[in-house]
Each structure stands twice: as C-alpha cells, then as structure tokens.
C-alpha cells in the first residue's frame, strides 16, 4: 500500500505520527473524568410539598393531582411517579438520558410556580430538587459523642459541617439523619388550661403578639443617627414561662400556670446508630447526574479540616461509603490491564523469539491505547469500568494487525528479499486484509449508537474505546510497523530450518501442529458434509441457548456492603420498630466478615415512616474474607427471617447505580381504584406463598394503617358559633404540634412549638376531653361536637403516569434469575388482572426488559453491517457469508461456557458476544483474502485455500492466543467487580477457542463451495510462489 511504502521511505515521519498520538493521548488521559460506569443515570427532578397534618387522601387530591397536571407535559419526560402520604407529597420526574438536568429542573420549577396559587393555604412552598427524593446517600458521615447531647451535635453539624459539605462539586444536599434540631417546646396541660378558662388559641395569640422583635425606625440628631429596634423577643425558657396569657380575677395567668416551656428537639421521631452507638448522620446526596467517585473524593478531602473543628469529645466518622467499591473495582481493572499487557507481549516474544522483533507489535499497544484517549475526550467519554474492560480486550486486538504484518514480512525475508523489500512487499500483500479486519471489528460497534437507555450508554463508550484503539492499531500496522520491520529485522537466508533462537525459528510443537493441520484439512475437504453439519449444529446450539439461558441486567457484584430492611406492621410505634432494628443489629454483628453497620430507624423525609428501618452493613476488605457478599447475604437471611413481629430481609446492591433501597423485581399495576388494586395485591401475595423464584414480596399500597377518624357535627358547631377550623387547630396543637412563632438562639432562629406531652394524648378519651370556646365565652368539650371512631386509612397513595397505581416489589430467589422471577410474577399478576387494569415495570426490571429486546435487534444489525462492509471490500456477496459462518461456532462456544459454568446472559456477557463477532471474522478474513490472491495468481481454488489456510495458521494462532491471554485476567478475576469481568473473559476465551478450531476447517470448506460461482476480486498485490515454510515433521524430529 502507498501509505506503507511512504512510511518505509520516511520512517521518522511514521515514528513522529505515532509519538504525537501518544503525547496527545497522555494529555487527554489526564483530563478525562474517572467514574464507575458511563453516565447511565437518568436525570431525576423531585418536587416535595409538605402539608402539615393532612391525610394521604387530602394530599393526593389537593396537591399531588394539581402538580401532576402541570408537570405531565415537560419536555423529555420519561416517567412520572408520585406518592401522597400523611403530610407529604413527593413527585418524581425521570427524564431521558439526553435531557439536561439543569434545564429540566428549571422547566419543572416554572410549571410549579404557575400553579402554586391553586394549592391550599397552610402548605410549605414546594421544594424542587435535582435528585431522587427516595434515593439514599452515596456516603454517610456520623457524629458520635459520649459527652455531648444529640441536640448539641445536631447544632454543631448545622452550623459547622453542613454548609461546608453542601457546596462541594456533585453534592445536591446534605441530609441530617436522626437530627435533634433545637426548638422551644411549649408543653400545654389541657386540664390546667380548662381550669383557667383558656384555650390553645389564647396561648397562640399571646405568643404571636408578645414574642416579637421588630425595627421601629430611627432617631436623628444634628450629628448622630440611631436605629431603634424593639427588643421584645423571648429567648430562654424562663422568659416564656413568665409570659402573661390573660387575667383572671385581677391576677395574671402565666404560661407556667397552664404548662411549661423548655428547650427540646423539634422532632424526635427518628433514630440513628453507628455500631450500636447513638449518632447524628450526615447523608451526602449527590445530584442525579453527578459523578459518585468525584463527589465522594471531594468530601474526603474536606474531612481533615472539619475534624479540626470538632469540640473535645466529639468524633466524626465515616459510617458508610459506597465509593470504596468503585475505587477498588477500578483498581482491579487497572491490574487486569497490566497483566494483559504482560501476557500479550510474552506470547508475542515466545513466537518471534526475538526482543527486537517483539518490540515491533508491542509498540502498537501504547500507540493505539493512548491515542484512543484523544477520541474519548472528543466524544465526551470517561475512564470507567466498562471502557477499561474494553482496553483489556483491546490489548489483545491491537497487536493482531502488527503481528500479521510482521509475520508476513518474515515470510518474504525467508524467500530471500532484503528487509526493506520484504517490508514493502509484505505490507502491500497484507494491506487489504488489515484494512478489512480493522473495519470489520470497528463496524461491529456501529449499530450500538442506535441503542437507547442505559445499555446504549454502556455500549457506546465501550465501542468508542475498542473501535478507536483498533482503528488506530490498523493505522500503526500500515505505517510504523512496516518502517520498523525494514529497520529492525535483519536479512535472513530462506532456509527450511533456521537456526534455533533466531527470529524466524518456530517451536517444534507449532511445526508439528502445522503438519497435522494440513493433513486434517485435506481430510475435511474430502468430507465437507461433516464440517457443515458441525456448523449447522453450532448454529442450532447458539439459537437454543440464546433463548434458553437465564438472563438478567447484570450479575450481582461483591460491592463490599449490603442493606437489611425492617418493616414492622402498620401502626407500629418508633419504640416497637426500634426493638426489631436492634435485633437486626445483633444478628448482623455476629457476621464474621462484618466491619461496621449504620442503622436508621424511621425512614424517609418529614413525616418519617416510623415502622421502617434499614441497616447498611459494611464488610471487611475483599482480601480479608473468604465468603463473597452474595453468600453472606444468603447465609444471614434465615436468621433475619426468624425475627418475629416484623419482616426483615437483606438485599444486595443493584447494578448500575440503581436505587439500593429497591429490590430488583418491580411490577407496576395501574387500575381504576385503590380497592381494586389492593384486592389484586392480596391475591398475588397469596399465590406467591412458597414460590422459590420470587421472594420477599412487598407492595407500596397499604390501606390498613390504623386511624382515629374525628367526625364533626357541623350543625351543632355552627349553632354554638365554633368554626370547624378552630376544632381542627385545637386537635393539631394538642396531638401533632403547631409552630406558633420563632425564637433566637446564638444567632439562629428556631421554632416555638405548642403540644401536649405524650402521656396526655395516648387514648381516644384524651381527644374528647379537649375544649374549645363558644360564642358566649364558655368552654365546650369536644365530646359534645365530634364523634371519634377507629378505622383504617391508606398509608400512602401512589400514582404512575398520573394514574392510581401499586408497585409490587420482590427479590430474586437463590436459584433463580431476574428473567425467570419477572416471568413468574407477571404470570401470577395476569391471572388476577381485571378489565381496565394495566401492568408495566420499573427500576432494574424495566431497564432489563428494554435492554433485552434492543440487544437482540442490535446483534442482528451488527451482523448485517459487517456483512455489507465485507461485501464492499471483497466485491462479492458470497465471500462475506464464508467469513460470517465463523460467528455461530463462537457463539456456541461462549454460550455453552455460560451454561456449564452457571453464567447468565447479561450486559457483560453480551458485550463479550458483540466483540466476538469482530474477533472471529478476523481469522476468516485472513484466510479468504490470501486464498483470493492465490486464485487471482492462477492457483486452483482447492490448492489456494489449502495453502492460504496453512500459511495463515501461525498468525491466526498468535493473534488468537494473544487475545485469549489478554482476556485471561478477566476470566480469573476476583475481588470488587469480579462478576462482570468474569463473564466477559469467559465468553471471549471459550468463544474464540471453539470458533478458531472450527473456522480453520469450516472456512476452507465453504470457500470451495462458492469457488465455482464467485468472481475473484482483483487484488493490487499477488503473492509470489513461496517455499514450504514449516517442514512436515513431528516435534521428535527436531
């Protein structure tokens, strides 16, 4: 080729071109972001609205439905989900991957503002957040102390730590878990209020009118000016206790006469512990599109400065850190890259038996890999687990083209040409094959750009890494490699047996193998039906296994941590739930591999779910334990299930940054009413009892939350001149607590909250004894105005795409896979699905089902693209079929390996299958192209295909072994992220082995079948007749 001839003529130019690639590659590498995976997180915007004391149904109708109508048409919206629970509405908007998060958040904020006037009075302004409101923190810090109270630790965290963490890159917010924020608690005694003819309204009016501090103007003299501020604000409990509420018989009634004021926590309905010790948690919530690794690194860099601020006796510890797994996983992949590099260079040296000769293909590795970083920076890619896995495989690929060129130059030197002439003729002769194989492998990844969703993002960056390195390796093979061959390879006289140890020496086993291969090939060509039957069998096996193998989105990884969820019965108190959370802690503390645990009792935002708790268990380092995380979870589950009085189960973290609080199987049912949905759920849960494929079945629809309903006799209340609002406010103050005003403490404002003490609001009669004032000033007990009855109400009401919905969540059984569990659950649900109800999927299940259908189509499209490219290169529609028939054996080998070693079809194994298409066609292209050249030179087709196959055996074996050894560290992977690497390595190695063995016979057989009708493409270079390179003798003969 002209490019090769120019490089041989001007070697410095070829060297400079490669050096520039490496130089700019190093610069790009330093600027590329590092993360666990490509950016596969969908942009999520959440809208949270607090409606104090409102029940779930009121929140649904007055807030959630109004906001949903306004938000449903936002550009790029993928999914709209909402939850209405007591006092809180949360709406989650998931956008397409291409939607800009900031722009989406601004659109949401604008639409909320437009309808805010339609929302009821008394709510807090809707909060729009660039994060999932149900997401857990990527990292949890905790304050613990034996000297300081939880109030003091919370105050320190708010004043000194929270504001230092919130502005860090990638951090959306910092959530205080278990915080005890200061408040002035006004504990009112209903009996003492009644004895002094006072109501809660009197107390609230006094607090609002007397606990004030406001500017009143200024005084100006001829020379000086003073601002005037009325200092009437109350700051300490004694001041509040002395507050005059009214006068009775000429004597003042003070607050201390009807209650007591004291400093206490604003909310104490959440508990946090680190290794069993009470703590205040600081959850680092990342933005939905932020890089977890960079956000965690930023937090860690600030820790020393924050620790220096801690008061004596207070400790700041890292209670949970999900970034540790990411760091270790990336480290393991970097290690695999290094091992692959060493093994590939070693196998090249063993074949070439010369350090100088080995240097020629070895240079292609840094040249093509580093050059790819430039392409990655231009396309916005990142360095992550997936792209690094691509580089592990690329190390075996990028030397292939250089090996083919070097081996062909050797052959020409053996025929008596000088190194320069051999380099010119050898590169010209092999140029078309190099271009064909390079374009074919790169073309495999072209259809990936059409893949939507998570899988498209994963494959796209992988394709850029692999295709970019292969294309650059082809460029280096046609430029620098011929130039180095001409300069580094010495002239060798073509003899049948070169001196042992020279660059041209082939080992005895390779000589013997080549001789045996020629004999076996002659036999195979005489019995083509046997070979074709084997190919047909491999095609059938591939199809059967492709449809029959268990499948999942991704294999479970040993992330070094897992979560244990506790679900107590509806209506359980905080103390009740905490009792079972402690039982869970005791169970997990007995795990030998346990390093630490972090427990939160009462999950969620305001108001919290006091019947839910979760414990994040961090395990010891991977090198310090024998059991993997999945085994530990399976072993501890029976002990957790044996805890009575609550549902307790452990779950492994889901793949690809999915919510760790969600189980993998999530099916959404939309129906006309919650009663219908509840009936479906009950029947499904009954049918799934004892099902081993679907475990830990739960739903987010509970209509049995215990509730005391207060029915007001409106006529009687109207007759007595008592507004319904007054009754509602009285109940709110005594039972739920009402913020009456604010007070200052050390420069910050805190709420003043009126409420009765817990022992005075424990029974139904406590409600009936409360009193309100009538129009004549008399006090009337609520028992005369209301009826209190016990009933049940929904804990929360969920919408999916604005329709009433329930989500059934479940785990995957120990002997099941995600695909089988989803199928089992769907079959059960469809048996009970009434007309008008529909089903869909969410979370990991949704991504898995979407990716499965798209991948099969992309796989077929990749084969079609490769076929068309080969047809254009060969100028034939038949020879590409010859080449592509090497794919079914590769698939059969890979899928059989997955079957035998209990693997699954998942993202990683499918990545391996996609790469296999390009890998195995390379060997077939080498044989077909050389056979075409020989035929064009006048050699009969049979002789041509035999000689081409024998001639190309050595480079095929070398390139196959280099690729297998490059993938070997993946197949032997252990530690963080090993499951995904193992699947790729297993698929590539086993697929290559079977495909290579069968291709060496299948391609010649099929080539001869088409030889009589297929025109031979005119080649620019026809190889000269060559002597027998490898003599026909066994290893014992020398």
Secondary structure in CASP SS format (residue, H / E / C, confidence):
PFRMAT SS
TARGET T0000
AUTHOR 0000-0000-0000
METHOD secondary structure of the structure
MODEL  1
X C 1.00
X H 1.00
X H 1.00
X H 1.00
X H 1.00
X H 1.00
X H 1.00
X H 1.00
X H 1.00
X C 1.00
X H 1.00
X H 1.00
X H 1.00
X H 1.00
X H 1.00
X H 1.00
X H 1.00
X H 1.00
X H 1.00
X H 1.00
X H 1.00
X H 1.00
X H 1.00
X H 1.00
X H 1.00
X H 1.00
X H 1.00
X H 1.00
X H 1.00
X H 1.00
X H 1.00
X C 1.00
X C 1.00
X E 1.00
X C 1.00
X C 1.00
X C 1.00
X C 1.00
X C 1.00
X C 1.00
X C 1.00
X C 1.00
X C 1.00
X E 1.00
X E 1.00
X E 1.00
X E 1.00
X E 1.00
X E 1.00
X E 1.00
X C 1.00
X C 1.00
X C 1.00
X C 1.00
X C 1.00
X H 1.00
X H 1.00
X H 1.00
X H 1.00
X H 1.00
X H 1.00
X H 1.00
X H 1.00
X H 1.00
X H 1.00
X H 1.00
X H 1.00
X H 1.00
X H 1.00
X H 1.00
X H 1.00
X C 1.00
X C 1.00
X C 1.00
X C 1.00
X C 1.00
X E 1.00
X E 1.00
X E 1.00
X E 1.00
X E 1.00
X E 1.00
X E 1.00
X E 1.00
X E 1.00
X C 1.00
X C 1.00
X E 1.00
X E 1.00
X E 1.00
X E 1.00
X E 1.00
X E 1.00
X E 1.00
X E 1.00
X C 1.00
X C 1.00
X C 1.00
X C 1.00
X C 1.00
X H 1.00
X H 1.00
X H 1.00
X H 1.00
X H 1.00
X H 1.00
X H 1.00
X H 1.00
X H 1.00
X H 1.00
X H 1.00
X H 1.00
X H 1.00
X H 1.00
X H 1.00
X H 1.00
X H 1.00
X H 1.00
X C 1.00
X C 1.00
X C 1.00
X C 1.00
X C 1.00
X C 1.00
X C 1.00
X C 1.00
X E 1.00
X E 1.00
X E 1.00
X C 1.00
X C 1.00
X C 1.00
X C 1.00
X C 1.00
X C 1.00
X C 1.00
X C 1.00
X C 1.00
X E 1.00
X E 1.00
X E 1.00
X E 1.00
X E 1.00
X E 1.00
X E 1.00
X C 1.00
X C 1.00
X C 1.00
X C 1.00
X H 1.00
X H 1.00
X H 1.00
X H 1.00
X H 1.00
X H 1.00
X H 1.00
X H 1.00
X H 1.00
X H 1.00
X H 1.00
X H 1.00
X H 1.00
X H 1.00
X H 1.00
X H 1.00
X H 1.00
X C 1.00
X C 1.00
X C 1.00
X C 1.00
X E 1.00
X E 1.00
X E 1.00
X E 1.00
X E 1.00
X E 1.00
X E 1.00
X C 1.00
X C 1.00
X C 1.00
X C 1.00
X E 1.00
X E 1.00
X E 1.00
X E 1.00
X E 1.00
X E 1.00
X E 1.00
X C 1.00
X H 1.00
X H 1.00
X H 1.00
X H 1.00
X H 1.00
X H 1.00
X C 1.00
X C 1.00
X C 1.00
X C 1.00
X H 1.00
X H 1.00
X H 1.00
X H 1.00
X H 1.00
X H 1.00
X H 1.00
X H 1.00
X H 1.00
X H 1.00
X H 1.00
X C 1.00
X C 1.00
X C 1.00
X E 1.00
X E 1.00
X E 1.00
X E 1.00
X E 1.00
X E 1.00
X E 1.00
X C 1.00
X C 1.00
X C 1.00
X C 1.00
X E 1.00
X E 1.00
X E 1.00
X E 1.00
X E 1.00
X E 1.00
X C 1.00
X C 1.00
X C 1.00
X C 1.00
X C 1.00
X C 1.00
X H 1.00
X H 1.00
X H 1.00
X H 1.00
X H 1.00
X C 1.00
X C 1.00
X E 1.00
X E 1.00
X E 1.00
X E 1.00
X E 1.00
X C 1.00
X C 1.00
X E 1.00
X E 1.00
X E 1.00
X E 1.00
X H 1.00
X H 1.00
X H 1.00
X H 1.00
X E 1.00
X E 1.00
X E 1.00
X E 1.00
X E 1.00
X E 1.00
X E 1.00
X C 1.00
X C 1.00
X C 1.00
X C 1.00
X C 1.00
X E 1.00
X E 1.00
X E 1.00
X E 1.00
X C 1.00
X C 1.00
X E 1.00
X E 1.00
X C 1.00
X E 1.00
X E 1.00
X E 1.00
X E 1.00
X E 1.00
X E 1.00
X E 1.00
X C 1.00
X C 1.00
X C 1.00
X C 1.00
X C 1.00
X H 1.00
X H 1.00
X H 1.00
X H 1.00
X H 1.00
X H 1.00
X H 1.00
X H 1.00
X H 1.00
X H 1.00
X H 1.00
X H 1.00
X H 1.00
X H 1.00
X H 1.00
X H 1.00
X C 1.00
X C 1.00
X C 1.00
X C 1.00
X C 1.00
X C 1.00
X E 1.00
X E 1.00
X E 1.00
X E 1.00
X E 1.00
X E 1.00
X E 1.00
X E 1.00
X C 1.00
X H 1.00
X H 1.00
X H 1.00
X H 1.00
X H 1.00
X H 1.00
X H 1.00
X H 1.00
X H 1.00
X H 1.00
X H 1.00
X H 1.00
X H 1.00
X H 1.00
X H 1.00
X H 1.00
X H 1.00
X H 1.00
X H 1.00
X H 1.00
X H 1.00
X H 1.00
X H 1.00
X H 1.00
X H 1.00
X H 1.00
X H 1.00
X H 1.00
X H 1.00
X H 1.00
X C 1.00
X C 1.00
X H 1.00
X H 1.00
X H 1.00
X H 1.00
X H 1.00
X H 1.00
X H 1.00
X H 1.00
X H 1.00
X H 1.00
X H 1.00
X H 1.00
X H 1.00
X H 1.00
X H 1.00
X H 1.00
X H 1.00
X H 1.00
X H 1.00
X H 1.00
X H 1.00
X H 1.00
X H 1.00
X H 1.00
X C 1.00
X C 1.00
X C 1.00
X C 1.00
X E 1.00
X C 1.00
X H 1.00
X H 1.00
X H 1.00
X H 1.00
X H 1.00
X H 1.00
X H 1.00
X H 1.00
X H 1.00
X H 1.00
X H 1.00
X H 1.00
X H 1.00
X H 1.00
X H 1.00
X H 1.00
X H 1.00
X H 1.00
X H 1.00
X H 1.00
X H 1.00
X H 1.00
X H 1.00
X H 1.00
X H 1.00
X H 1.00
X H 1.00
X H 1.00
X H 1.00
X H 1.00
X C 1.00
X C 1.00
X C 1.00
X C 1.00
X H 1.00
X H 1.00
X H 1.00
X H 1.00
X H 1.00
X H 1.00
X H 1.00
X H 1.00
X H 1.00
X H 1.00
X H 1.00
X H 1.00
X H 1.00
X H 1.00
X H 1.00
X H 1.00
X H 1.00
X H 1.00
X H 1.00
X H 1.00
X H 1.00
X H 1.00
X H 1.00
X H 1.00
X H 1.00
X H 1.00
X C 1.00
X H 1.00
X H 1.00
X H 1.00
X H 1.00
X H 1.00
X C 1.00
X C 1.00
X H 1.00
X H 1.00
X H 1.00
X H 1.00
X H 1.00
X H 1.00
X H 1.00
X H 1.00
X H 1.00
X H 1.00
X H 1.00
X H 1.00
X H 1.00
X H 1.00
X H 1.00
X H 1.00
X H 1.00
X H 1.00
X H 1.00
X H 1.00
X H 1.00
X H 1.00
X H 1.00
X H 1.00
X H 1.00
X H 1.00
X C 1.00
X H 1.00
X H 1.00
X H 1.00
X H 1.00
X H 1.00
X H 1.00
X H 1.00
X H 1.00
X H 1.00
X C 1.00
X C 1.00
X C 1.00
X C 1.00
X C 1.00
X C 1.00
X C 1.00
X C 1.00
X C 1.00
X C 1.00
X C 1.00
X C 1.00
X C 1.00
X C 1.00
X C 1.00
X C 1.00
X C 1.00
X C 1.00
X C 1.00
X H 1.00
X H 1.00
X H 1.00
X H 1.00
X H 1.00
X H 1.00
X H 1.00
X H 1.00
X H 1.00
X H 1.00
X H 1.00
X H 1.00
X H 1.00
X H 1.00
X H 1.00
X H 1.00
X H 1.00
X H 1.00
X H 1.00
X C 1.00
X H 1.00
X H 1.00
X H 1.00
X H 1.00
X H 1.00
X H 1.00
X H 1.00
X H 1.00
X H 1.00
X H 1.00
X H 1.00
X H 1.00
X H 1.00
X H 1.00
X H 1.00
X H 1.00
X H 1.00
X H 1.00
X H 1.00
X H 1.00
X H 1.00
X C 1.00
X C 1.00
X E 1.00
X C 1.00
X C 1.00
X C 1.00
X C 1.00
X C 1.00
X C 1.00
X C 1.00
X C 1.00
X C 1.00
X E 1.00
X E 1.00
X E 1.00
X E 1.00
X E 1.00
X E 1.00
X E 1.00
X E 1.00
X C 1.00
X C 1.00
X C 1.00
X C 1.00
X C 1.00
X H 1.00
X H 1.00
X H 1.00
X H 1.00
X H 1.00
X H 1.00
X H 1.00
X H 1.00
X H 1.00
X H 1.00
X H 1.00
X H 1.00
X H 1.00
X H 1.00
X H 1.00
X H 1.00
X C 1.00
X C 1.00
X C 1.00
X C 1.00
X E 1.00
X E 1.00
X E 1.00
X E 1.00
X E 1.00
X E 1.00
X E 1.00
X E 1.00
X E 1.00
X E 1.00
X C 1.00
X C 1.00
X C 1.00
X C 1.00
X C 1.00
X E 1.00
X E 1.00
X E 1.00
X E 1.00
X E 1.00
X E 1.00
X E 1.00
X E 1.00
X E 1.00
X E 1.00
X E 1.00
X C 1.00
X C 1.00
X H 1.00
X H 1.00
X H 1.00
X C 1.00
X C 1.00
X C 1.00
X C 1.00
X H 1.00
X H 1.00
X H 1.00
X H 1.00
X H 1.00
X H 1.00
X H 1.00
X H 1.00
X H 1.00
X H 1.00
X H 1.00
X H 1.00
X H 1.00
X C 1.00
X C 1.00
X C 1.00
X C 1.00
X E 1.00
X E 1.00
X E 1.00
X E 1.00
X E 1.00
X E 1.00
X E 1.00
X C 1.00
X C 1.00
X C 1.00
X C 1.00
X C 1.00
X C 1.00
X C 1.00
X C 1.00
X C 1.00
X C 1.00
X C 1.00
X C 1.00
X E 1.00
X E 1.00
X E 1.00
X E 1.00
X E 1.00
X E 1.00
X C 1.00
X C 1.00
X C 1.00
X H 1.00
X H 1.00
X H 1.00
X H 1.00
X H 1.00
X H 1.00
X H 1.00
X H 1.00
X H 1.00
X H 1.00
X H 1.00
X H 1.00
X H 1.00
X H 1.00
X C 1.00
X C 1.00
X C 1.00
X C 1.00
X C 1.00
X C 1.00
X E 1.00
X E 1.00
X E 1.00
X E 1.00
X E 1.00
X E 1.00
X C 1.00
X C 1.00
X C 1.00
X C 1.00
X C 1.00
X E 1.00
X E 1.00
X E 1.00
X E 1.00
X E 1.00
X E 1.00
X E 1.00
X E 1.00
X C 1.00
X H 1.00
X H 1.00
X H 1.00
X H 1.00
X H 1.00
X H 1.00
X C 1.00
X C 1.00
X C 1.00
X C 1.00
X H 1.00
X H 1.00
X H 1.00
X H 1.00
X H 1.00
X H 1.00
X H 1.00
X H 1.00
X H 1.00
X H 1.00
X H 1.00
X H 1.00
X H 1.00
X C 1.00
X E 1.00
X E 1.00
X E 1.00
X E 1.00
X E 1.00
X E 1.00
X E 1.00
X E 1.00
X C 1.00
X C 1.00
X E 1.00
X E 1.00
X E 1.00
X E 1.00
X E 1.00
X E 1.00
X E 1.00
X E 1.00
X C 1.00
X C 1.00
X H 1.00
X H 1.00
X H 1.00
X C 1.00
X C 1.00
X C 1.00
X H 1.00
X H 1.00
X H 1.00
X H 1.00
X H 1.00
X C 1.00
X C 1.00
X E 1.00
X E 1.00
X E 1.00
X C 1.00
X C 1.00
X C 1.00
X C 1.00
X C 1.00
X E 1.00
X E 1.00
X E 1.00
X H 1.00
X H 1.00
X H 1.00
X C 1.00
X E 1.00
X E 1.00
X E 1.00
X E 1.00
X E 1.00
X E 1.00
X E 1.00
X E 1.00
X C 1.00
X C 1.00
X E 1.00
X E 1.00
X E 1.00
X E 1.00
X E 1.00
X C 1.00
X C 1.00
X E 1.00
X E 1.00
X E 1.00
X E 1.00
X E 1.00
X E 1.00
X E 1.00
X E 1.00
X E 1.00
X E 1.00
X C 1.00
X C 1.00
X C 1.00
X C 1.00
X C 1.00
X H 1.00
X H 1.00
X H 1.00
X H 1.00
X H 1.00
X H 1.00
X H 1.00
X H 1.00
X H 1.00
X H 1.00
X H 1.00
X H 1.00
X H 1.00
X C 1.00
X C 1.00
X C 1.00
X C 1.00
X C 1.00
X C 1.00
X C 1.00
X E 1.00
X E 1.00
X E 1.00
X E 1.00
X C 1.00
X H 1.00
X H 1.00
X H 1.00
X H 1.00
X H 1.00
X H 1.00
X H 1.00
X H 1.00
X H 1.00
X H 1.00
X H 1.00
X H 1.00
X H 1.00
X H 1.00
X H 1.00
X H 1.00
X H 1.00
X H 1.00
X H 1.00
X H 1.00
X H 1.00
X H 1.00
X H 1.00
X H 1.00
X H 1.00
X H 1.00
X H 1.00
X H 1.00
X H 1.00
X H 1.00
X H 1.00
X H 1.00
X C 1.00
X C 1.00
X C 1.00
X C 1.00
X H 1.00
X H 1.00
X H 1.00
X H 1.00
X H 1.00
X H 1.00
X H 1.00
X H 1.00
X H 1.00
X H 1.00
X H 1.00
X H 1.00
X H 1.00
X H 1.00
X H 1.00
X H 1.00
X H 1.00
X H 1.00
X H 1.00
X H 1.00
X H 1.00
X H 1.00
X C 1.00
X C 1.00
X C 1.00
X C 1.00
X E 1.00
X C 1.00
X H 1.00
X H 1.00
X H 1.00
X H 1.00
X H 1.00
X H 1.00
X H 1.00
X H 1.00
X H 1.00
X H 1.00
X H 1.00
X H 1.00
X H 1.00
X H 1.00
X H 1.00
X H 1.00
X H 1.00
X H 1.00
X H 1.00
X H 1.00
X H 1.00
X H 1.00
X H 1.00
X H 1.00
X H 1.00
X H 1.00
X H 1.00
X H 1.00
X H 1.00
X H 1.00
X C 1.00
X C 1.00
X C 1.00
X C 1.00
X H 1.00
X H 1.00
X H 1.00
X H 1.00
X H 1.00
X H 1.00
X H 1.00
X H 1.00
X H 1.00
X H 1.00
X H 1.00
X C 1.00
X H 1.00
X H 1.00
X H 1.00
X H 1.00
X H 1.00
X H 1.00
X H 1.00
X H 1.00
X H 1.00
X H 1.00
X H 1.00
X H 1.00
X H 1.00
X H 1.00
X H 1.00
X H 1.00
X H 1.00
X H 1.00
X H 1.00
X C 1.00
X C 1.00
X C 1.00
X C 1.00
X C 1.00
X C 1.00
X H 1.00
X H 1.00
X H 1.00
X H 1.00
X H 1.00
X H 1.00
X H 1.00
X H 1.00
X H 1.00
X H 1.00
X H 1.00
X H 1.00
X H 1.00
X H 1.00
X H 1.00
X H 1.00
X H 1.00
X H 1.00
X H 1.00
X H 1.00
X H 1.00
X H 1.00
X H 1.00
X H 1.00
X H 1.00
X H 1.00
X H 1.00
X H 1.00
X H 1.00
X H 1.00
X H 1.00
X H 1.00
X H 1.00
X H 1.00
X C 1.00
X C 1.00
X C 1.00
X C 1.00
X C 1.00
X C 1.00
X C 1.00
X C 1.00
X C 1.00
X C 1.00
X C 1.00
X C 1.00
X C 1.00
X C 1.00
X C 1.00
X C 1.00
X C 1.00
X C 1.00
X C 1.00
X C 1.00
X C 1.00
X C 1.00
X C 1.00
X H 1.00
X H 1.00
X H 1.00
X C 1.00
END
